[in-house]
Amino acid sequence: MSQAEKTFYVNCPLEQSHMVECTVVNNQVMDVRAPKEDVNAGTHCPKIKHVKTYVNDYCNGPNRLRHPLKRVNGELKKTTWDDALDIITTRLLEIRKEFGPESVAILPYTGAFMMMYNQMAMEAWRERFGTPNMLCLMECYIPRYMCQLVTFGDVVPPDIHGKPKCIVIWGCNPGNSAPPTFMVIQRLKKEMGTKIIVVDPRRTKTAEAADIHLQIRPSTDAALALSMLQVIITEEFIDREFVEKYTLGFDRLAGRAMEYPPERVEKITSIPADIIRDAARVYAKSKPAAIMLGVSLDNFQGGSYAKFAIHGLMSITGNVDIEGGQVPITLQRDIMNAGESPREGVGCYDYPIIRAKTSLAAGFHAGFIRAVEDEKPYPIKALISYGANPMVMFPNMTRMKKMLEKVFHVQIDIIRTATTELADIVLPAANSYEDEGVCIANGWNFFDYSPTLQYNQKMMEPPEGCWPVWRIWIELMKRMGYVTPFETTNEMGFCFDMMLEKTGLKNLGLSLDWLKKNPTGWFPRELIGKRREIGFRTYSGKIELCPWQLEQYGYDPLPVYHPNPQTPEGNPELAKNYPLILINTRAREYWHSRFRDIPSIRKLNPEPLIDINAEDAKKYGVVHGDVTIVENAKGAITVKANVTDEVPPGIANVTIGWPEANVNILTDDENTDPITSGPNLKLCLVRVRKQV
């Protein structure tokens, strides 16, 4: 008997940061569209047309994990939930008794599990077990988040819906990674003449739409931002009233900026001095103006100082807490607090700024490596990971494989991946659309000020044997004898409302009931300008252009440029053997390492390629279509050559997420950012040769 047609609002199963509206009949998705109530109404991601295939065929097909697996004599074998949970409980309690609770680490990630209820349940288990080691997402988001907390007290995404007269797109490619946002930008350019400035080593689709393309050498962003500051200050384009009233440290920042005139920076960045001046003038004279910060700024040594310099650009032009500029999001800091812990997470001692902002209850990738390999400052003996594929997405894959093989490893996922294949226990999870609850959605990105909380409706039941992630944590709490703070989504919803009341957000009209009635999200534009009235949530109550916390912990408190050790300028000896800078970027069709096994998506981008300039291709004896070997001291990958002028000489590009051509075999996990622990993930030195 046919069921009635129903409509559901869910976090997009493919794109993961926008709400979609789905029509469902008989547990089959019949139609998918962007909700008319959405802030980006009239735009949608190209992935939306694949949602039906993903839900109806792929997630109900043979690739789906439907029962727990355990490792027996080196192979993963089917088992029951009771057996798998008993094994996990026994092993974790044994490890806790012998090595302490801190010897267990958790790696939470985004994607299909980006639901607050999953995070709430994980935190509840973690607090009871006693581990501080929730490994922060140093590959994405957290470095930008931490740097903005230090400067502004909150994250400050760009308000592209506030009609900025200029948008600087720095280190990201929304034409690929956030098409709905890019469509809004294109509309602003067409309808109101908004100026677009793009900072990117590649000539991307986004860069081609720009009025000014700053084709920067990888990892020289701090020098460029400081040079733009020098121009704005020297030519007196600063907002004096805003600087005097709302900032601290301007004079010291100005002194540092004077060390970076455009003529000097041209030699560092390869951007002509006149173009640097033009970009600085356009940004400073176009008010309001907004800057979009991409993940690339999180992924190289020196990225923190680049971000601090860019914060200076936002601030001295008066473009903070203003419509069309950078908008502080109160919610982010309140829901991201990792909580208290009597123990210190691995790596916290090495990164005191983050330690100060996370109450010690976090661990870092660099610290995780040392704790597994050298057992310092204490050993890590177990890892519980969900929604992550570190074997493909984390730097130095060869080293990561050895670490995963060394620990007791529990992997929670929807399908089998390169990472599940190394796990001791694999648990099958429900997808986001097979669950209900609050999702953070756009609150994770720095692309635009959009709804930060949305309500994800349950569109259908998960396959038999697949559990929501929150249920797994609750069952582990029960088996370990802990009192559970909640056991159902209704009880978690009550706890969510309590959190809103505790943080004062309920006074702004936000509640679980409101989100259920308005699933496309909470988008409080009336809060814009409030920080100017009540003060910024820094220690001083002002925007800190020379953050005292940096100085307190022994860092240079002012942004500075140092050559990156994975560039010829930063490591000339290494460059003698590996002269080419290899960067890596996202493919439009995929989400990191996901969806390559969906035929309708795979045919759009069927194989990994290396983008290489014709000058370099000729130097290395490579022609378009040749199979090449890309290598350095860490290893090698095999990819076809795409000879193109989209990348300049001396720079090549490979997209991430290909298990068969994993660029993270080549990347660097040693030279992390000294302030935020951001890995040197986005660039490495290589050589290229034709496969014989």
C-alpha positions as CSV (number, residue, x, y, z in Angstrom):
1,M,0.0,0.0,0.0
2,S,1.4,3.3,-1.1
3,Q,2.2,5.8,1.7
4,A,1.3,9.4,1.6
5,E,3.8,11.9,0.3
6,K,5.8,13.6,3.1
7,T,8.2,16.5,3.2
8,F,11.3,16.6,5.4
9,Y,14.0,19.2,6.1
10,V,17.4,17.5,6.5
11,N,21.1,18.6,6.5
12,C,22.2,17.7,2.9
13,P,23.6,14.2,3.0
14,L,26.2,15.1,0.3
15,E,27.1,18.7,0.9
16,Q,26.7,18.7,4.7
17,S,26.4,22.4,5.3
18,H,23.1,23.5,3.9
19,M,19.5,22.4,4.5
20,V,17.6,20.6,1.8
21,E,13.9,19.9,1.4
22,C,13.0,16.3,0.4
23,T,9.8,14.7,-0.7
24,V,9.5,11.1,0.4
25,V,7.1,8.3,-0.6
26,N,7.4,4.7,0.6
27,N,10.8,5.4,2.1
28,Q,12.1,6.6,-1.2
29,V,13.3,10.2,-1.9
30,M,11.3,11.5,-4.9
31,D,12.5,15.1,-5.1
32,V,15.2,17.3,-3.5
33,R,15.3,21.1,-3.6
34,A,16.6,24.1,-1.8
35,P,14.0,25.3,0.7
36,K,12.4,28.6,-0.2
37,E,12.8,29.8,3.4
38,D,16.6,29.3,3.2
39,V,18.8,32.3,3.3
40,N,20.4,31.1,0.0
41,A,16.9,30.7,-1.7
42,G,17.2,30.4,-5.4
43,T,20.7,28.8,-5.3
44,H,21.7,25.2,-4.7
45,C,24.8,23.0,-4.8
46,P,25.2,20.8,-7.9
47,K,25.5,17.8,-5.6
48,I,21.8,18.2,-4.8
49,K,20.8,16.2,-7.9
50,H,22.7,13.2,-6.6
51,V,20.9,13.1,-3.2
52,K,18.2,10.7,-4.5
53,T,20.8,8.2,-5.8
54,Y,22.8,8.5,-2.6
55,V,19.8,7.9,-0.3
56,N,17.8,5.5,-2.4
57,D,20.5,3.3,-3.9
58,Y,23.9,3.8,-2.3
59,C,22.9,4.0,1.4
60,N,20.6,1.0,0.9
61,G,23.0,-0.9,-1.3
62,P,25.8,-3.4,-0.7
63,N,28.4,-0.8,0.4
64,R,26.4,0.1,3.6
65,L,27.7,-1.3,6.8
66,R,24.8,-3.1,8.5
67,H,26.4,-5.0,11.3
68,P,29.4,-4.7,13.7
69,L,32.7,-6.2,12.7
70,K,35.5,-7.4,14.9
71,R,39.1,-8.4,14.0
72,V,39.7,-12.1,14.2
73,N,43.1,-13.5,13.1
74,G,43.8,-10.4,11.2
75,E,40.5,-10.2,9.3
76,L,37.2,-8.3,10.0
77,K,34.4,-10.7,10.8
78,K,30.7,-10.1,11.4
79,T,29.6,-10.0,15.0
80,T,26.7,-8.8,17.2
81,W,26.3,-5.4,18.9
82,D,26.4,-7.0,22.3
83,D,29.7,-8.7,21.5
84,A,31.3,-5.6,19.9
85,L,30.2,-3.4,22.8
86,D,31.4,-5.9,25.4
87,I,34.8,-6.1,23.7
88,I,35.1,-2.3,23.6
89,T,34.0,-1.9,27.2
90,T,36.4,-4.6,28.5
91,R,39.4,-3.3,26.5
92,L,38.8,0.4,27.4
93,L,38.4,-0.3,31.1
94,E,41.6,-2.5,31.1
95,I,43.5,0.3,29.4
96,R,42.1,2.8,31.8
97,K,43.2,0.7,34.8
98,E,46.7,0.2,33.5
99,F,47.5,3.5,31.8
100,G,44.9,6.0,33.0
101,P,41.8,7.4,31.3
102,E,43.9,9.9,29.3
103,S,45.3,6.9,27.3
104,V,42.1,6.8,25.3
105,A,41.6,9.4,22.5
106,I,38.5,10.3,20.5
107,L,38.5,11.6,17.0
108,P,35.2,13.2,16.2
109,Y,34.6,14.6,12.7
110,T,32.0,16.2,10.6
111,G,30.2,14.8,7.5
112,A,27.3,12.4,8.2
113,F,27.6,12.8,11.9
114,M,27.5,16.6,12.3
115,M,24.7,16.5,14.8
116,M,24.8,18.2,18.3
117,Y,23.3,15.1,20.0
118,N,26.2,13.0,18.9
119,Q,28.6,15.6,20.3
120,M,26.6,15.8,23.6
121,A,26.6,12.0,24.1
122,M,30.3,11.8,23.3
123,E,31.1,14.6,25.8
124,A,29.0,12.9,28.4
125,W,30.9,9.6,28.0
126,R,34.2,11.3,27.9
127,E,33.6,13.3,31.1
128,R,32.7,10.1,32.9
129,F,35.5,8.0,31.6
130,G,37.9,10.9,32.3
131,T,39.9,11.4,29.1
132,P,40.8,14.9,28.0
133,N,41.8,13.7,24.6
134,M,39.1,14.7,22.1
135,L,41.4,15.3,19.2
136,C,40.7,18.8,17.8
137,L,40.1,19.3,14.1
138,M,43.5,20.8,13.4
139,E,43.1,19.9,9.7
140,C,40.0,22.1,9.5
141,Y,38.3,24.9,11.3
142,I,39.9,24.9,14.8
143,P,43.0,27.1,13.9
144,R,40.8,29.8,12.4
145,Y,38.4,29.4,15.3
146,M,41.2,29.8,17.9
147,C,42.9,32.7,16.2
148,Q,39.6,34.6,15.9
149,L,38.8,34.0,19.6
150,V,42.2,35.5,20.5
151,T,41.6,38.6,18.4
152,F,37.8,39.1,18.5
153,G,36.5,36.9,21.3
154,D,34.2,35.1,18.8
155,V,34.4,33.8,15.3
156,V,33.6,36.5,12.7
157,P,32.4,35.1,9.4
158,P,31.7,37.5,6.5
159,D,28.2,38.8,6.1
160,I,27.7,38.3,2.3
161,H,23.9,38.7,2.8
162,G,24.5,42.2,4.1
163,K,25.4,43.5,0.7
164,P,29.2,44.1,1.0
165,K,30.7,46.4,-1.6
166,C,33.9,44.3,-1.7
167,I,34.5,40.6,-0.9
168,V,38.0,39.2,-0.5
169,I,38.0,35.4,-1.0
170,W,41.2,34.3,0.7
171,G,42.5,30.7,0.5
172,C,39.2,29.1,-0.6
173,N,37.4,28.4,-3.8
174,P,33.6,28.6,-3.2
175,G,33.0,28.0,-6.9
176,N,34.0,24.4,-6.1
177,S,33.5,24.0,-2.4
178,A,30.4,26.2,-1.7
179,P,28.5,26.8,-4.9
180,P,25.4,28.3,-3.2
181,T,27.6,30.9,-1.6
182,F,29.4,31.6,-4.8
183,M,26.1,32.1,-6.6
184,V,25.2,34.8,-4.0
185,I,28.6,36.5,-4.6
186,Q,28.1,36.4,-8.4
187,R,24.6,38.0,-7.9
188,L,26.1,40.7,-5.8
189,K,28.7,41.5,-8.4
190,K,26.1,41.6,-11.2
191,E,23.4,43.5,-9.4
192,M,25.3,46.0,-7.2
193,G,28.8,46.0,-8.6
194,T,30.5,44.3,-5.6
195,K,34.2,44.1,-6.1
196,I,35.7,40.6,-5.8
197,I,39.3,40.0,-4.8
198,V,40.6,36.4,-4.8
199,V,43.8,35.2,-3.1
200,D,44.7,31.8,-4.6
201,P,47.8,30.3,-6.2
202,R,45.5,28.8,-8.9
203,R,43.4,30.4,-11.6
204,T,40.2,28.8,-10.4
205,K,36.6,29.4,-11.5
206,T,36.3,31.7,-8.5
207,A,39.5,33.6,-9.5
208,E,38.2,34.0,-13.1
209,A,35.2,35.8,-11.7
210,A,37.4,38.2,-9.7
211,D,38.1,41.9,-10.4
212,I,41.6,41.3,-8.9
213,H,43.3,37.9,-8.7
214,L,46.2,37.9,-6.3
215,Q,48.0,34.7,-7.5
216,I,50.1,34.1,-4.4
217,R,53.0,31.7,-3.8
218,P,51.8,29.1,-1.3
219,S,52.2,29.9,2.4
220,T,53.2,33.6,1.9
221,D,49.8,34.9,3.0
222,A,51.2,36.7,6.1
223,A,53.5,38.8,4.0
224,L,50.7,39.7,1.6
225,A,48.3,40.7,4.4
226,L,51.0,42.8,6.1
227,S,51.8,44.5,2.9
228,M,48.1,45.4,2.4
229,L,48.1,46.8,5.9
230,Q,51.2,48.8,5.0
231,V,49.4,50.4,2.0
232,I,46.2,51.1,4.0
233,I,48.0,52.7,6.9
234,T,50.5,54.6,4.8
235,E,47.8,56.0,2.5
236,E,45.5,56.7,5.5
237,F,42.5,54.6,4.6
238,I,42.0,53.4,8.1
239,D,38.8,54.0,10.1
240,R,40.3,56.1,12.9
241,E,37.2,56.3,15.0
242,F,36.7,52.5,15.0
243,V,40.4,51.8,15.7
244,E,40.5,54.2,18.7
245,K,37.2,53.1,20.2
246,Y,37.2,49.3,19.7
247,T,40.8,48.1,19.2
248,L,44.1,47.8,21.1
249,G,47.6,47.5,19.7
250,F,47.2,49.5,16.5
251,D,50.5,51.4,16.8
252,R,52.5,48.2,17.3
253,L,50.8,46.5,14.4
254,A,51.4,49.5,12.2
255,G,55.1,49.4,13.1
256,R,55.3,45.8,11.9
257,A,53.4,46.5,8.7
258,M,55.9,49.1,7.7
259,E,58.5,46.3,7.4
260,Y,56.5,44.9,4.4
261,P,56.3,47.4,1.6
262,P,54.8,46.0,-1.6
263,E,58.1,46.0,-3.4
264,R,59.6,43.7,-0.8
265,V,56.5,41.5,-0.7
266,E,56.4,41.2,-4.5
267,K,59.7,39.2,-4.2
268,I,58.1,36.9,-1.6
269,T,54.6,36.4,-3.0
270,S,55.3,36.8,-6.8
271,I,52.4,39.3,-6.8
272,P,53.4,42.6,-8.5
273,A,53.6,45.5,-6.1
274,D,51.1,47.6,-8.1
275,I,48.5,44.8,-7.8
276,I,49.0,44.6,-4.1
277,R,48.4,48.3,-3.8
278,D,45.3,48.1,-6.0
279,A,43.8,45.3,-3.9
280,A,44.5,47.1,-0.6
281,R,42.9,50.3,-1.9
282,V,39.8,48.6,-3.3
283,Y,39.2,46.7,0.0
284,A,39.8,49.7,2.2
285,K,37.7,52.1,0.2
286,S,34.8,49.8,-0.3
287,K,32.8,49.9,2.9
288,P,31.3,47.6,4.0
289,A,33.8,44.9,3.0
290,A,34.1,41.3,4.0
291,I,36.8,38.6,3.9
292,M,36.1,34.9,3.5
293,L,38.8,32.8,5.1
294,G,39.4,29.3,3.7
295,V,40.7,26.1,5.2
296,S,44.0,26.5,3.4
297,L,45.0,29.1,6.0
298,D,44.7,26.3,8.7
299,N,47.0,24.0,6.9
300,F,50.5,25.4,6.8
301,Q,53.2,26.4,9.3
302,G,52.8,30.2,9.6
303,G,49.0,30.1,9.0
304,S,48.2,31.6,12.4
305,Y,50.3,34.8,11.7
306,A,48.6,35.1,8.3
307,K,45.2,35.0,10.0
308,F,46.3,37.5,12.6
309,A,47.4,39.9,9.9
310,I,44.1,39.4,8.0
311,H,42.3,40.2,11.3
312,G,44.2,43.5,11.2
313,L,42.8,44.3,7.8
314,M,39.3,43.6,9.0
315,S,39.7,45.8,12.0
316,I,41.6,48.9,10.9
317,T,39.0,49.4,8.1
318,G,36.1,49.2,10.6
319,N,34.6,46.2,9.0
320,V,33.9,44.2,12.2
321,D,30.4,43.9,13.7
322,I,28.8,45.6,10.8
323,E,26.3,44.5,8.2
324,G,28.2,43.4,5.1
325,G,31.4,43.0,7.1
326,Q,32.6,40.5,9.7
327,V,29.9,39.4,12.1
328,P,30.7,37.9,15.6
329,I,28.7,34.7,16.2
330,T,28.0,34.4,19.9
331,L,26.8,30.8,19.6
332,Q,30.1,29.3,18.3
333,R,32.1,30.0,21.4
334,D,29.4,28.8,23.7
335,I,28.7,25.4,22.1
336,M,32.4,24.7,21.2
337,N,33.6,24.8,24.8
338,A,35.2,21.4,25.4
339,G,34.5,21.4,29.1
340,E,36.7,21.0,32.1
341,S,39.2,18.2,32.7
342,P,41.6,17.5,35.5
343,R,44.1,16.1,33.0
344,E,45.9,17.8,30.2
345,G,45.3,16.6,26.6
346,V,48.2,15.4,24.5
347,G,50.0,18.4,23.0
348,C,48.4,21.0,25.2
349,Y,51.7,21.9,26.8
350,D,53.1,22.7,23.4
351,Y,50.2,24.9,22.3
352,P,49.3,27.0,25.4
353,I,47.0,29.4,23.5
354,I,44.7,26.5,22.6
355,R,45.1,25.1,26.1
356,A,43.8,28.4,27.5
357,K,40.8,28.4,25.2
358,T,39.7,24.7,25.7
359,S,40.1,24.2,29.5
360,L,42.7,21.5,28.8
361,A,40.0,19.1,27.5
362,A,41.4,18.6,24.0
363,G,44.3,16.9,22.3
364,F,46.2,17.6,19.1
365,H,47.3,15.7,16.2
366,A,51.0,16.4,16.8
367,G,50.6,15.4,20.4
368,F,48.7,12.2,19.4
369,I,51.7,11.2,17.2
370,R,54.2,11.6,20.1
371,A,51.9,9.9,22.6
372,V,51.4,6.8,20.4
373,E,55.0,6.5,19.1
374,D,57.0,7.6,22.1
375,E,54.4,7.4,24.9
376,K,55.2,11.0,25.9
377,P,54.0,12.7,28.0
378,Y,51.9,9.5,28.5
379,P,50.8,6.7,26.2
380,I,47.8,6.7,23.9
381,K,46.6,3.1,23.7
382,A,43.1,3.4,22.2
383,L,41.3,5.5,19.6
384,I,37.6,5.8,19.0
385,S,36.9,7.6,15.7
386,Y,33.7,8.5,13.9
387,G,33.1,10.2,10.6
388,A,36.8,10.4,9.9
389,N,39.0,8.7,7.4
390,P,42.5,9.6,8.6
391,M,44.2,7.0,6.4
392,V,43.3,9.2,3.4
393,M,42.8,12.7,4.8
394,F,45.5,13.1,7.4
395,P,49.2,14.0,6.7
396,N,51.9,11.4,6.3
397,M,49.7,8.4,5.6
398,T,52.5,5.8,6.1
399,R,53.1,7.1,9.7
400,M,49.3,7.3,10.4
401,K,48.9,3.6,9.3
402,K,51.6,2.5,11.8
403,M,49.9,4.4,14.6
404,L,46.4,3.0,13.9
405,E,47.9,-0.5,13.9
406,K,49.5,0.2,17.2
407,V,46.4,1.2,19.2
408,F,43.1,-0.5,20.0
409,H,41.0,1.2,17.3
410,V,37.2,1.5,17.2
411,Q,35.8,3.0,14.0
412,I,32.2,4.2,13.6
413,D,31.1,4.7,10.0
414,I,28.5,4.2,7.3
415,I,30.6,2.4,4.8
416,R,33.9,0.6,4.8
417,T,36.9,2.8,4.1
418,A,40.7,2.6,4.1
419,T,40.5,3.5,7.9
420,T,37.8,0.9,8.8
421,E,40.1,-1.8,7.3
422,L,42.6,-1.1,10.0
423,A,40.2,-1.1,12.9
424,D,39.8,-3.7,15.6
425,I,36.1,-3.0,15.9
426,V,33.8,-1.4,13.3
427,L,30.4,-0.1,14.3
428,P,27.7,0.7,11.7
429,A,26.1,4.1,12.1
430,A,22.9,5.8,11.1
431,N,23.2,8.6,8.6
432,S,22.2,12.2,9.5
433,Y,18.9,11.9,7.6
434,E,18.1,8.7,9.5
435,D,18.2,10.6,12.8
436,E,16.8,13.8,14.2
437,G,18.2,16.6,16.2
438,V,20.0,19.9,16.2
439,C,22.8,20.3,13.6
440,I,25.4,23.0,13.5
441,A,25.4,23.2,9.7
442,N,26.8,26.6,8.5
443,G,28.0,27.4,11.9
444,W,31.1,25.4,11.1
445,N,32.3,27.5,8.1
446,F,33.9,30.8,7.6
447,F,32.3,31.4,4.2
448,D,29.3,33.4,5.2
449,Y,27.2,34.5,8.1
450,S,24.3,32.1,7.7
451,P,22.0,30.1,10.0
452,T,24.3,28.6,12.6
453,L,21.8,26.1,14.1
454,Q,19.2,24.1,12.2
455,Y,16.8,21.2,13.0
456,N,17.4,18.0,11.1
457,Q,14.2,16.0,10.8
458,K,14.3,12.2,10.7
459,M,13.4,11.4,7.1
460,M,13.5,7.6,7.4
461,E,14.6,4.7,9.6
462,P,18.2,3.5,9.3
463,P,18.8,0.0,8.0
464,E,18.4,-2.7,10.6
465,G,21.6,-3.0,12.6
466,C,22.7,0.7,12.2
467,W,22.7,2.9,15.3
468,P,22.8,6.6,15.8
469,V,26.2,7.6,17.1
470,W,24.7,9.1,20.3
471,R,23.1,5.7,21.1
472,I,26.6,4.0,20.9
473,W,28.0,6.4,23.5
474,I,25.0,5.9,25.8
475,E,25.3,2.1,25.6
476,L,29.0,2.4,26.5
477,M,28.1,4.5,29.5
478,K,25.6,1.9,30.7
479,R,28.0,-1.0,30.3
480,M,30.8,0.9,32.2
481,G,28.4,1.5,35.0
482,Y,28.1,5.3,34.5
483,V,24.9,7.2,35.2
484,T,23.6,8.5,31.8
485,P,22.4,12.1,31.7
486,F,20.0,11.2,28.9
487,E,18.9,8.2,26.9
488,T,16.5,9.6,24.2
489,T,16.4,12.4,21.7
490,N,13.7,14.0,23.8
491,E,15.9,14.0,26.9
492,M,18.8,15.4,24.8
493,G,16.5,18.1,23.5
494,F,15.7,19.1,27.1
495,C,19.5,19.3,27.9
496,F,20.0,21.4,24.8
497,D,17.4,23.9,26.0
498,M,19.2,24.0,29.4
499,M,22.4,24.8,27.6
500,L,20.6,27.7,25.7
501,E,19.3,29.0,29.0
502,K,22.7,28.7,30.7
503,T,24.4,30.7,27.9
504,G,21.7,33.3,27.7
505,L,20.8,32.4,24.2
506,K,17.2,31.5,25.2
507,N,16.7,35.2,26.1
508,L,17.2,35.8,22.4
509,G,14.2,33.6,21.5
510,L,16.2,30.5,20.6
511,S,14.9,27.2,21.8
512,L,14.5,23.6,20.5
513,D,10.8,24.2,19.9
514,W,11.6,27.3,17.8
515,L,14.1,25.3,15.7
516,K,11.6,22.5,15.1
517,K,9.1,25.1,13.8
518,N,11.8,26.8,11.8
519,P,14.1,24.0,10.6
520,T,16.0,26.1,8.1
521,G,17.7,27.8,11.0
522,W,18.4,30.5,13.4
523,F,19.9,33.6,11.7
524,P,19.8,36.5,14.2
525,R,20.6,39.6,12.2
526,E,19.4,41.8,15.0
527,L,22.6,40.8,16.9
528,I,24.8,42.6,14.3
529,G,26.4,45.7,16.0
530,K,25.8,44.4,19.6
531,R,29.5,43.8,20.3
532,R,30.2,47.5,19.6
533,E,27.6,48.3,22.3
534,I,28.5,45.7,25.0
535,G,32.2,45.0,24.2
536,F,34.0,42.2,22.5
537,R,34.6,38.9,24.4
538,T,38.3,39.3,24.7
539,Y,40.2,39.8,27.9
540,S,40.4,43.5,27.2
541,G,36.8,43.8,25.9
542,K,38.3,45.2,22.6
543,I,39.7,43.7,19.4
544,E,43.3,42.8,20.2
545,L,45.5,43.6,17.2
546,C,48.6,42.7,19.3
547,P,47.1,39.9,21.5
548,W,48.5,39.9,25.0
549,Q,48.0,36.2,25.2
550,L,50.6,35.6,22.5
551,E,53.1,37.7,24.4
552,Q,52.2,36.0,27.7
553,Y,53.1,32.6,26.3
554,G,56.3,33.7,24.6
555,Y,55.2,34.2,21.0
556,D,55.8,37.2,18.9
557,P,52.5,39.1,19.5
558,L,52.6,40.6,16.0
559,P,52.1,38.9,12.7
560,V,55.3,38.0,10.8
561,Y,56.3,36.1,7.7
562,H,58.8,33.2,7.8
563,P,59.5,31.0,4.8
564,N,57.7,27.7,5.1
565,P,60.0,24.6,5.4
566,Q,58.1,22.9,2.5
567,T,59.1,25.6,0.0
568,P,62.4,26.3,-1.9
569,E,62.8,29.5,0.1
570,G,62.4,27.8,3.4
571,N,64.3,24.6,2.7
572,P,66.8,25.1,-0.2
573,E,68.6,21.9,0.5
574,L,65.4,19.8,0.2
575,A,64.4,21.7,-2.9
576,K,67.6,20.6,-4.7
577,N,66.0,17.1,-5.0
578,Y,62.4,18.1,-4.8
579,P,62.0,21.5,-6.5
580,L,58.2,21.6,-7.2
581,I,55.7,22.9,-4.6
582,L,52.8,20.5,-4.6
583,I,49.5,21.9,-3.2
584,N,46.3,20.0,-2.7
585,T,42.7,21.1,-3.1
586,R,39.1,19.7,-3.0
587,A,37.3,18.3,-5.9
588,R,33.9,19.9,-6.6
589,E,32.1,16.5,-6.9
590,Y,33.2,14.9,-3.7
591,W,33.3,15.5,0.1
592,H,36.9,14.8,1.0
593,S,37.3,11.0,0.5
594,R,33.6,10.3,0.2
595,F,31.3,9.4,-2.8
596,R,33.9,8.1,-5.2
597,D,32.1,4.8,-5.3
598,I,28.9,6.3,-6.5
599,P,28.9,5.8,-10.3
600,S,26.8,8.9,-11.2
601,I,29.2,11.1,-9.3
602,R,32.4,9.2,-10.2
603,K,31.8,9.7,-13.9
604,L,32.0,13.5,-13.4
605,N,35.5,13.3,-12.1
606,P,36.7,9.8,-12.8
607,E,40.4,9.8,-11.9
608,P,43.1,11.7,-10.0
609,L,45.2,14.2,-12.0
610,I,48.2,16.4,-11.3
611,D,47.7,20.0,-12.6
612,I,51.1,21.1,-13.9
613,N,52.2,24.2,-15.8
614,A,53.5,23.7,-19.4
615,E,56.9,25.1,-18.5
616,D,57.4,22.5,-15.7
617,A,55.9,19.7,-17.8
618,K,58.5,20.4,-20.5
619,K,61.3,20.6,-17.9
620,Y,60.3,17.1,-16.6
621,G,59.6,15.5,-20.0
622,V,55.9,15.2,-19.4
623,V,53.1,15.8,-21.9
624,H,49.4,16.1,-21.3
625,G,47.8,12.7,-20.4
626,D,51.1,11.0,-19.4
627,V,51.1,8.9,-16.3
628,T,53.5,10.5,-13.9
629,I,55.2,9.6,-10.6
630,V,55.0,12.3,-8.0
631,E,57.5,11.7,-5.2
632,N,59.5,12.9,-2.3
633,A,61.4,11.2,0.6
634,K,58.1,10.0,2.2
635,G,56.8,8.1,-0.8
636,A,55.2,8.3,-4.2
637,I,51.9,8.4,-6.0
638,T,51.0,7.8,-9.6
639,V,48.7,10.2,-11.4
640,K,48.0,11.4,-15.0
641,A,49.3,14.8,-16.0
642,N,46.9,17.7,-16.7
643,V,49.1,20.3,-18.4
644,T,47.4,23.7,-17.7
645,D,48.1,27.3,-17.1
646,E,45.7,27.3,-14.1
647,V,48.8,26.8,-12.0
648,P,51.9,29.0,-12.4
649,P,55.4,27.6,-13.0
650,G,57.0,26.0,-9.9
651,I,53.6,24.9,-8.4
652,A,51.5,21.8,-9.1
653,N,48.1,20.7,-7.7
654,V,46.5,17.4,-6.8
655,T,43.0,17.0,-5.5
656,I,42.5,15.2,-2.1
657,G,40.6,12.1,-1.2
658,W,41.8,9.6,-3.7
659,P,42.8,6.3,-1.9
660,E,44.6,5.1,-5.1
661,A,46.6,8.3,-5.4
662,N,46.7,9.6,-1.8
663,V,48.5,12.9,-1.7
664,N,48.9,12.5,2.0
665,I,51.5,9.9,1.4
666,L,53.7,12.9,0.5
667,T,52.5,15.5,3.1
668,D,54.4,16.7,6.2
669,D,53.1,16.1,9.7
670,E,56.2,17.4,11.5
671,N,56.3,21.2,10.8
672,T,53.1,22.2,12.5
673,D,52.1,25.8,13.1
674,P,53.7,26.8,16.5
675,I,50.5,28.6,17.7
676,T,47.6,26.4,16.7
677,S,49.2,23.1,15.8
678,G,47.8,23.3,12.3
679,P,49.6,20.7,10.1
680,N,51.7,21.6,7.1
681,L,49.0,19.7,5.1
682,K,48.4,21.9,2.1
683,L,51.9,21.9,0.5
684,C,55.0,19.8,0.2
685,L,58.1,19.7,-2.0
686,V,58.1,17.0,-4.7
687,R,59.6,16.0,-8.0
688,V,57.6,14.7,-11.0
689,R,58.7,12.3,-13.7
690,K,57.1,10.3,-16.4
691,Q,56.3,6.7,-15.6
692,V,58.4,4.4,-17.8
